[in-house]
Amino acid sequence: MELSFETLETPALTKAQLAELLFEQLGLNKRESKDLIDAFFDLICQSLVNGEDIKISGFGNFQIRTKAPRPGRNPRTGEAIPIEARRAVTFHASSKLKDQIQGGSAPQIEA
């Protein structure tokens, strides 16, 4: 499946496109493909909500980082506003992924 993008904005790979790739390359039916993608992302989301790190070998790590409260300002008015403490997700690419990006070659999915 060749990916096509309808807009000139930064292209995005959607969950629907991932499900379509599973359907075409692995032979799963469309419903199974969609369910598999949904379950995968639900598992990642739930793990992150629970404060667990996610490590995907050859791809990278997702981690929850707790950010402290800090002073900020409204850029339009210059008014000082407090920025509350929050949790944020960070992603660190694996060295394999970084090498592939630098080399410009994507791994091939075998059926």
NORSULKA-V870899 format. One record per pair of residues at least 12 apart in sequence whose ideal C-beta (glycine too) atoms are under 8 Angstrom apart, sorted by the first residue. I is the first residue (numbers start at 1). J is the second residue. D is the distance in whole Angstrom. If there is no record, write none. Layout:
BEGIN
I/J/D, I/J/D
END
This chain:
BEGIN
1/17/8, 1/20/6, 1/21/5, 1/24/5, 1/25/8, 3/17/6, 15/34/8, 15/37/5, 15/38/7, 15/41/7, 16/34/8, 18/37/5, 19/33/4, 19/34/5, 19/36/8, 19/37/5, 20/33/7, 21/109/7, 22/36/6, 22/37/7, 25/109/5, 25/111/5, 26/111/6, 27/111/7, 44/62/7, 48/62/6, 48/64/6, 48/89/6, 51/64/5, 52/64/8, 56/94/8, 57/94/7, 58/94/6, 58/96/5, 58/97/7, 59/93/8, 59/94/6, 59/96/8, 59/97/6, 60/91/6, 60/92/6, 60/93/4, 60/94/5, 60/97/6, 61/91/7, 61/92/5, 61/94/8, 62/89/6, 62/90/7, 62/91/5, 63/89/7, 63/90/5, 63/91/8, 63/92/7, 64/87/5, 64/88/7, 64/89/6, 64/90/8, 65/87/7, 65/88/5, 65/89/8, 65/90/5, 66/85/7, 66/86/8, 66/87/5, 67/85/6, 67/86/5, 67/87/7, 67/88/6, 68/85/6, 69/82/6, 69/83/6, 69/84/6, 69/85/5, 70/82/8, 70/83/5, 71/83/7
END
